[in-house]
Amino acid sequence: MDSSIWATLSSLSSYLIPLLLLLLLLLEQVSYLKKKSTVPGPSLVFPFLGNAISLVQNPTRFWETQSDLARTSPLGISANYITGKFVVFVRSTDLSHKVFANVRPDAFQLIAHPFGKKLFGDHNLIYMFGQDHKDLRRLLAPNFTPRALSIYVPIQQRIVVEHLARWLRLSNGKPIALRWLCRDLNLDTSQTVFVGPYLSGKSKERFNFDYNLFNVGLMKLPIDLPGFAFREARLAGKRLIETLGVCAEESKKKMKDGGEPTCVIDFWMKDIIRETEATVKIGIPPPPHTSTADIGSHVFDFLFAAQDASTSSLLWAVALLESHQEILAKVRREVASIWLPESNTLITADKVREMKYTEAVAREVLRIRAPASSVPHLAGKDFPLTDTYTIPKGAIVFPAVYESSFQGFVEPYRFDPDRFMDERQEDRVYKKNFLVFGAGAHQCVGQRYAINHLVLFIAMFTSLMDFKRRQSDGCDEIVYIPTICPKDDCKVSLIQRCA
């Protein structure tokens, strides 16, 4: 080809490529603005990344901005753009319920994280619909019966006592940060309650190492390349599920040999063995979700939910009780009327149910500081959220659990456990605004276990410890870990109160 033609083509390409890139960027902005319509949100967004960097660098400010924008909208929603995804933030409680109620293939899919399938895998409970989802929840139900919960209660207490003793030695009257200590307590508790003796020694050390990798990667940019935290998290998640699958195999053998259940996975396996034997007798395949690989995946779901949400709740319980001494005194009086630490006995499940005020405190902690501030969903089709706005297919929708807690309730920004007592019953009057455990078909199946754990911790911590918060500027500001916790990691000094 003539050199002049090459020169002409080369010259054209030097113009065409930038023009093509400019056109793509323009189309991206037009697409975003079309999806946003009249909903409040940024007028222009950074190409592809959108506001992902600001979300990762300061998630608290990012979500506060989205909430402020939603307040200006008559619909109670706002919009944004993150790594190629159009985002809708739903502040309105009624509209949040509408999202929760429409989790199905042709509407919304609960994803727990904008890139959750890569991290959690495809076969977890949160990604299931219809009969498949109902079947799995039915299999899970025996793990959270009153009998099962009563077996977990002493396990939870023994671990709390062990960790509190360690905290006392670390503090010795000096301020210590509780964030990582609460995390370790919860990891120890959830591992023991869910998989019992099947996770120990080196496998437990490796599990904890991988779990930390997973947690760190959750809050990083979704770059799935070697050396990046997101990739490390994805690979760690696979290893965690494999480890839990091995635990399921060991539990299955023990239950087949006639062992008594001592943890969640045992109750689950015992029920699966019974159902499988029944189906074999009549010549049909075993029920779904019963392979040890499936069990490992689902147990990981529970461990993750129990771990980070409970860490958040324990931290805020300490912070809020320390700053509300009159409420702390009432908790101590109630617990002392039911349980004496000096008696060398544990609190029974029946006694836990008698602690009405302490449970009200636990519920108020969860209300005013909902651990998971929002729950992302993926729109499977164009969904008419209101008469005037349709959420476009592919959008990530965030129903605001945290924001709903401050709607409806009397003096919603006041820490007031009495709102949950029989005299006021705000938990019934404003039930729709208490979205801590979600709503609809995917409402948290382990919520009673979670409340029991928080009640036991509050009862034992306040009875065994005198504690003083180290106050500093902004110490109670919210940070994401990925659930919310106090900015100062809840620094307190601890002194033993009684044996």
C-alpha positions in Angstrom: 0.0 0.0 0.0 1.2 3.5 -0.8 3.0 5.2 2.0 0.8 8.2 1.6 -2.3 6.1 2.3 -0.7 4.6 5.5 0.1 8.2 6.6 -3.5 9.2 5.9 -4.9 6.2 7.9 -2.4 6.8 10.7 -3.5 10.5 10.9 -7.2 9.5 10.9 -6.7 7.0 13.7 -5.0 9.6 15.8 -8.2 11.5 15.6 -10.7 8.6 15.6 -9.5 6.9 18.7 -9.9 10.0 21.0 -13.2 10.7 19.3 -14.4 7.2 19.9 -13.3 7.4 23.6 -15.1 10.7 23.9 -18.2 9.2 22.4 -18.2 6.3 24.8 -17.7 8.7 27.8 -20.6 10.8 26.5 -22.8 7.8 26.1 -22.0 6.7 29.7 -23.0 10.1 31.1 -26.2 10.1 29.0 -27.1 6.6 30.1 -26.5 7.6 33.8 -28.6 10.8 33.5 -31.4 8.9 31.8 -31.5 6.3 34.5 -31.3 9.0 37.2 -34.1 11.0 35.7 -35.3 13.6 38.3 -33.9 11.6 41.3 -31.3 13.6 43.3 -27.7 12.6 42.6 -24.5 13.7 41.1 -25.0 15.6 37.8 -21.8 14.1 36.3 -19.9 11.0 37.3 -16.3 10.0 36.8 -15.9 7.5 33.9 -16.5 3.9 34.9 -15.4 4.2 38.5 -18.1 6.8 39.3 -17.9 7.5 43.0 -16.3 4.2 43.9 -13.1 5.9 45.3 -15.1 8.2 47.6 -17.1 5.2 48.8 -14.0 3.2 49.7 -12.1 6.1 51.2 -15.0 7.4 53.3 -18.1 5.2 53.3 -19.7 7.1 56.2 -19.6 10.4 54.3 -20.7 8.7 51.1 -23.9 7.2 52.6 -24.6 10.4 54.7 -24.6 12.3 51.4 -26.9 9.8 49.8 -29.3 10.1 52.7 -29.2 13.9 52.6 -30.0 13.8 48.9 -32.9 11.4 49.5 -34.3 13.8 52.1 -34.6 16.4 49.4 -36.6 14.0 47.1 -40.4 13.7 47.6 -39.9 10.0 46.8 -37.3 9.5 49.5 -34.6 8.1 47.1 -31.3 9.2 45.6 -29.0 8.0 42.9 -25.2 7.5 42.2 -22.8 5.5 40.0 -20.2 3.0 41.2 -17.8 1.0 39.0 -20.1 0.9 36.0 -23.2 0.2 38.1 -26.2 2.6 38.5 -27.1 2.9 42.2 -30.4 3.8 43.9 -30.4 4.6 47.7 -33.9 4.1 49.2 -34.4 6.1 52.4 -38.2 5.7 52.6 -39.3 2.8 54.8 -42.4 2.0 52.7 -40.3 1.8 49.6 -37.6 -0.3 51.4 -40.4 -2.8 52.3 -41.4 -2.8 48.6 -37.9 -3.9 47.7 -37.7 -6.5 50.4 -41.1 -7.9 49.5 -40.2 -8.3 45.8 -37.1 -10.6 46.0 -37.8 -12.9 43.1 -36.1 -13.7 39.7 -38.1 -11.1 37.8 -37.7 -8.2 40.3 -34.9 -8.0 42.9 -32.1 -10.3 43.9 -30.5 -9.9 47.4 -26.8 -9.7 46.8 -25.4 -8.6 50.2 -22.5 -6.9 48.5 -22.3 -5.2 45.1 -19.9 -8.0 43.9 -21.3 -10.6 46.3 -21.5 -13.6 44.0 -17.8 -13.4 43.3 -17.1 -13.4 47.0 -19.7 -15.7 48.5 -20.3 -18.0 45.6 -23.5 -18.8 43.6 -25.2 -21.3 45.9 -25.8 -19.3 49.1 -29.2 -18.8 50.7 -29.2 -15.1 49.9 -29.3 -15.8 46.1 -32.2 -18.3 46.2 -35.8 -17.7 45.3 -39.2 -19.4 45.5 -39.4 -23.1 46.5 -35.7 -23.6 46.5 -35.3 -20.9 49.1 -38.3 -22.2 51.1 -36.8 -25.8 51.1 -33.5 -24.5 52.5 -35.1 -22.4 55.2 -37.1 -25.4 56.2 -33.9 -27.4 56.6 -32.4 -24.6 58.7 -35.4 -24.3 61.0 -34.3 -27.1 63.5 -31.0 -25.2 64.1 -32.9 -22.4 65.8 -35.7 -24.1 67.8 -35.9 -23.3 71.5 -34.2 -26.6 72.3 -31.3 -25.9 70.0 -30.9 -22.3 71.3 -30.9 -23.6 74.9 -27.9 -25.8 74.0 -26.0 -22.8 72.5 -26.6 -20.6 75.6 -24.0 -22.2 77.9 -21.5 -22.4 75.0 -21.9 -18.6 74.4 -21.5 -17.8 78.1 -18.4 -19.9 78.6 -16.7 -18.2 75.7 -17.8 -14.7 76.9 -16.3 -15.4 80.3 -13.0 -16.6 78.9 -12.7 -13.5 76.7 -13.7 -11.1 79.5 -11.0 -12.5 81.7 -8.5 -11.9 78.9 -9.8 -8.4 78.4 -9.3 -7.6 82.1 -5.7 -8.8 82.0 -5.0 -6.6 78.9 -6.7 -3.5 80.4 -5.7 -3.7 84.1 -7.6 -0.4 84.5 -6.0 1.2 81.4 -7.9 2.0 78.1 -8.0 -0.7 75.5 -9.8 -0.8 72.1 -12.6 -3.4 72.1 -13.1 -3.7 68.3 -10.7 -6.5 67.6 -11.3 -8.1 71.0 -15.1 -8.2 70.3 -14.3 -9.6 66.8 -12.2 -12.4 68.3 -14.9 -13.1 70.9 -17.6 -13.4 68.2 -15.4 -15.4 65.9 -14.7 -17.9 68.7 -18.4 -18.0 69.7 -19.8 -18.4 66.2 -17.2 -21.1 65.3 -17.9 -23.0 68.4 -21.7 -22.7 68.2 -21.9 -23.4 64.5 -19.2 -26.1 63.9 -18.3 -27.1 67.5 -15.3 -29.4 67.8 -14.8 -29.8 64.1 -12.7 -26.7 63.7 -9.6 -26.7 65.9 -5.8 -26.5 66.0 -4.1 -25.5 62.7 -7.3 -25.6 60.7 -8.8 -23.0 63.0 -5.7 -20.8 62.7 -5.8 -21.0 59.0 -9.6 -20.3 59.0 -9.1 -17.2 61.1 -6.3 -16.0 58.8 -8.5 -16.5 55.7 -11.5 -14.9 57.4 -9.4 -11.8 58.0 -8.4 -11.7 54.3 -12.0 -12.0 53.4 -13.1 -9.2 55.6 -10.4 -6.8 54.4 -11.2 -7.5 50.7 -14.9 -6.7 51.2 -14.1 -3.0 51.6 -11.7 -2.7 48.7 -12.1 -1.8 45.1 -13.3 -4.9 43.1 -10.1 -5.5 41.2 -9.9 -9.3 40.6 -6.1 -9.4 39.8 -3.2 -11.0 41.6 -1.9 -8.8 44.5 -5.2 -7.0 45.1 -7.2 -7.4 48.3 -10.4 -8.2 46.5 -8.9 -11.2 44.8 -7.3 -12.4 48.0 -10.8 -12.2 49.6 -12.4 -14.2 46.8 -9.8 -17.0 47.1 -10.0 -16.9 50.9 -13.8 -17.3 50.7 -13.4 -20.5 48.6 -10.9 -21.9 51.1 -13.2 -21.1 54.0 -16.2 -22.9 52.4 -14.0 -25.9 51.7 -12.9 -26.0 55.3 -16.4 -25.9 56.5 -17.3 -28.7 54.1 -14.8 -30.9 55.8 -16.4 -30.0 59.2 -19.8 -31.1 57.7 -18.3 -34.4 56.7 -17.0 -35.0 60.2 -20.3 -34.0 61.7 -22.2 -36.4 59.4 -20.1 -39.3 60.5 -20.6 -38.5 64.2 -24.4 -38.2 63.8 -24.6 -41.4 61.8 -22.8 -43.1 64.6 -25.5 -42.0 67.0 -23.8 -38.9 68.6 -25.7 -36.2 70.3 -25.9 -32.7 68.6 -23.6 -30.1 70.3 -23.6 -27.4 67.6 -25.6 -26.0 64.7 -24.0 -28.3 62.1 -24.8 -31.4 64.2 -28.5 -30.4 64.4 -28.5 -29.8 60.6 -26.8 -33.1 59.8 -29.0 -35.1 62.0 -32.1 -33.7 60.3 -30.5 -34.2 56.8 -29.6 -37.9 57.6 -33.2 -38.5 58.7 -34.7 -36.9 55.6 -32.2 -38.7 53.3 -32.9 -42.1 54.8 -36.7 -41.4 54.4 -36.3 -40.5 50.7 -34.1 -43.6 49.9 -36.8 -45.9 51.4 -39.3 -44.6 48.8 -36.8 -44.5 46.0 -36.6 -40.7 45.3 -33.4 -38.5 45.3 -32.2 -36.9 48.5 -33.5 -33.4 49.2 -31.6 -30.5 47.7 -28.9 -28.5 49.7 -27.8 -31.5 51.6 -24.3 -32.2 50.2 -21.4 -31.4 52.5 -20.2 -28.8 50.0 -23.6 -27.1 50.1 -23.6 -27.2 53.9 -20.1 -25.6 54.0 -21.3 -22.8 51.8 -24.4 -22.2 54.0 -22.6 -22.3 57.3 -20.1 -19.8 55.9 -23.2 -17.5 55.3 -24.2 -17.8 58.9 -20.7 -17.4 60.3 -20.3 -14.2 58.3 -23.7 -12.8 59.4 -23.1 -13.7 63.0 -19.5 -12.4 63.1 -19.5 -8.8 61.9 -23.1 -7.8 62.8 -22.5 -9.1 66.4 -19.2 -7.3 66.6 -20.9 -4.1 65.8 -23.7 -4.7 68.3 -21.4 -5.5 71.2 -19.3 -2.4 70.6 -22.3 -0.1 70.5 -23.8 -1.8 73.5 -20.7 -0.9 75.6 -20.5 2.6 74.2 -24.2 3.4 74.7 -24.5 1.9 78.2 -21.4 3.7 79.4 -22.9 7.0 78.2 -26.3 6.2 79.8 -25.5 5.3 83.4 -29.2 5.2 84.5 -29.9 2.6 81.9 -26.8 0.6 82.9 -27.9 0.7 86.5 -31.4 -0.7 85.6 -29.7 -3.6 83.6 -27.5 -4.5 86.5 -30.5 -4.5 88.9 -32.5 -6.8 86.6 -29.6 -9.2 86.0 -28.8 -9.3 89.8 -32.4 -10.3 90.5 -32.1 -13.3 88.2 -28.4 -14.4 88.2 -25.5 -14.0 90.7 -22.0 -14.4 89.2 -20.8 -15.5 92.6 -23.0 -18.6 92.5 -20.7 -20.2 89.9 -23.8 -21.1 87.8 -24.6 -20.2 84.2 -27.6 -18.3 83.0 -30.1 -20.8 81.6 -32.2 -20.2 78.5 -35.3 -19.7 80.7 -33.4 -17.0 82.7 -32.5 -15.3 79.5 -36.1 -15.0 78.6 -36.8 -13.4 82.0 -34.4 -10.5 81.3 -37.1 -8.4 79.7 -35.4 -5.0 80.2 -31.9 -6.3 79.2 -33.5 -7.6 76.0 -35.2 -4.2 75.5 -31.7 -2.7 75.8 -30.4 -5.2 73.2 -33.2 -4.3 70.8 -32.6 -0.6 71.2 -28.9 -1.0 70.5 -29.8 -2.8 67.3 -32.4 -0.1 66.4 -30.3 3.0 67.0 -27.1 1.4 65.5 -28.3 -1.1 63.0 -25.1 -3.1 62.2 -25.8 -3.5 58.5 -26.9 0.0 57.5 -28.2 -1.1 54.1 -28.8 -4.4 52.2 -27.9 -4.2 48.5 -30.3 -5.8 45.9 -29.9 -6.2 42.1 -32.8 -5.1 39.9 -33.6 -8.1 37.6 -35.8 -6.0 35.4 -37.2 -2.4 35.1 -39.2 -2.1 38.3 -41.8 0.6 38.9 -40.9 1.6 42.5 -43.4 4.4 42.4 -46.0 5.9 40.0 -43.3 8.4 38.8 -40.0 6.4 39.0 -39.0 3.1 37.5 -35.7 1.5 38.7 -33.8 0.4 35.6 -32.7 -3.2 35.1 -29.2 -3.9 36.4 -29.3 -1.1 39.1 -28.1 -1.9 42.6 -30.7 -0.8 45.1 -29.9 -0.1 48.7 -33.0 -0.2 51.1 -31.8 1.8 54.1 -32.1 -0.3 57.2 -30.3 2.3 59.3 -32.4 5.2 58.1 -35.7 3.4 58.8 -34.7 3.1 62.5 -35.2 6.9 62.8 -38.6 7.0 61.2 -41.8 6.5 63.2 -40.4 5.8 66.6 -41.0 8.4 69.4 -37.9 10.6 69.8 -36.0 8.3 67.4 -32.5 9.7 68.1 -32.8 9.1 71.8 -31.4 5.8 73.3 -34.5 4.7 75.1 -35.0 0.9 75.8 -38.3 1.5 77.5 -39.8 1.9 74.0 -39.6 -1.9 73.7 -41.2 -2.7 77.0 -44.9 -3.9 77.3 -46.1 -0.4 78.5 -45.2 1.2 75.2 -44.8 -1.6 72.7 -43.1 0.6 70.0 -41.7 -2.7 68.6 -45.3 -3.5 67.5 -46.6 0.0 66.8 -43.6 0.8 64.5 -42.7 -2.8 63.6 -42.2 -1.9 59.9 -39.5 0.6 60.8 -37.4 -2.1 62.6 -35.6 -3.5 59.6 -32.4 -4.7 61.4 -33.1 -8.3 60.4 -34.6 -7.5 57.0 -38.1 -8.2 55.9 -40.1 -10.5 53.7 -39.1 -14.0 52.7 -35.4 -13.4 53.2 -35.7 -12.1 56.8 -32.8 -13.3 58.9 -33.5 -16.9 60.1 -31.0 -16.6 63.0 -32.4 -13.4 64.6 -33.3 -15.1 67.9 -29.8 -16.5 68.2 -28.4 -13.0 67.6 -30.6 -11.3 70.2 -29.7 -14.1 72.8 -26.0 -13.5 72.1 -26.3 -9.7 72.7 -28.5 -10.2 75.8 -26.0 -12.6 77.3 -23.0 -10.4 76.5 -24.7 -7.3 78.1 -25.8 -9.3 81.2 -22.3 -10.7 81.8 -20.2 -7.7 80.8 -22.2 -5.3 82.9 -22.3 -7.7 85.9 -18.6 -8.7 85.8 -17.1 -5.4 84.7 -16.8 -1.8 85.8 -15.9 0.1 82.6 -15.1 3.7 81.7 -15.1 4.9 78.1 -12.2 7.0 77.0 -14.0 10.0 75.4 -12.3 11.8 72.5 -13.5 14.1 69.8 -15.5 12.2 67.2 -15.2 8.9 69.1 -18.8 8.0 68.5 -18.7 8.8 64.7 -19.6 5.8 62.6 -17.1 3.9 60.5 -17.7 0.9 58.4 -15.8 -2.4 59.0 -17.9 -3.4 56.9 -20.7 -3.2 59.5 -20.7 0.0 61.6 -18.6 0.7 64.7 -17.5 3.7 66.8 -14.6 5.6 65.2 -12.3 5.1 68.2 -12.9 1.3 68.2 -14.7 1.7 71.5 -11.8 2.4 73.9 -12.6 1.6 77.5 -10.8 0.9 80.8 -11.9 -2.3 82.6 -11.8 -3.2 86.3 -13.2 -6.5 87.7 -16.6 -5.8 89.4 -17.2 -9.3 90.9 -15.9 -12.8 90.6 
